[in-house]
């Protein structure tokens, strides 16, 4: 394999690049998890949010490479990856059989299971935790479906406040192109077909993604995401992310 | 929080709460028979979890994967499923619905497990309050004896073993149930529990229950249409 062009070259034996991140205080959005002391969480939680096709996984893969090159241990989490309910959630998506509140709580269970069994232990051990989406996607999906914001905020009061949240904003038109390039078809759920916005999947996709974006922008003021222009080249975006994360590691 | 009546549902919901062994299931069964024999539109909501939620819950329990938070959330998911799929449609259709346990069991259980009470209550905020809540208040020892006399095989979470109260499941169950009772009693006034003295004979309790139901619900509105 050719050496990757995207990571900065590291001379063999050069250990100057390995720095220990400065500790910064952590907190939960609400009550958090019983018996967990946020003071003991020395790692960093970095969240990348964005629609399907916004380039999240590409960016995360490169960040992992960069982190490891810099001597940091990493762990990756994402939605629908818990031991407890991921399989059932996948089946629930196949047949649209659960009502809104039920599905919403099912996703919250999935999140909590990963929070307690992956995120918190990794942070305790000083890892860099990269989350491919977090509570914001879950909240935004529910808000678009008319769920109560106060209810959602209470529910996700268990979540840890990340050290950085990047929202990859890609225009719906561009998203369509990328989804076709990736999977030749639009996904039922990513098109919000359950909302019945239109019987035409293409129209529905554009409308639904537009609604999600609106909610993300609204939540931005509360949760302070960094909005990243996702319409640019992969490398350009990654450089911006790395620069911002470097500041986080310095405790700025 | 509002009751189904406050929210103008045509149906009425009656919930029974109490410890295991308090005799509440016997009482709700007798109430159901009484209402049925009068030819009323009554529905006893026996809990059938949908297959998906059940599969996740039993995995979590059998493999002891649950923490207080996920225990609470998976049961809330299960309740939401029951609520949206069964209870709301029945209430819209104008039934007298009888529920063996409602959200108060979750409030008590999750709080004993260490979840924040207002977090748990917030999660169940989507559910309307029952129109009547009977609480069967039996002495702790009496309830415990009814369950433990049969030397049942207590399940891990049922006995509260996850709380590390005791290594002996029976002892753990005793302590756990004692804490549940404290929680129920603390909620009693706030949610207007109709407290029934469960140390009384079955018939005496049922007589009180029936009187209260006819006093508080206009049963003539729930007569089954003649076919």
Interface residues (C-beta under 8 A of the other chain):
Chain A: X30 X31 X33 X34 X35 X83 X84 X85 X87 X88 X91 X92 X97 X98 X99 X100 X101 X102 X104 X105 X106 X108 X109 X112 X113 X116 X148 X150 X151 X154 X155 X157 X158
Chain B: X50 X52 X53 X55 X56 X59 X60 X65 X66 X67 X68 X69 X70 X73 X74 X76 X77 X80 X81 X83 X84 X85 X113 X114 X115 X116 X118 X119 X122 X123 X125 X126
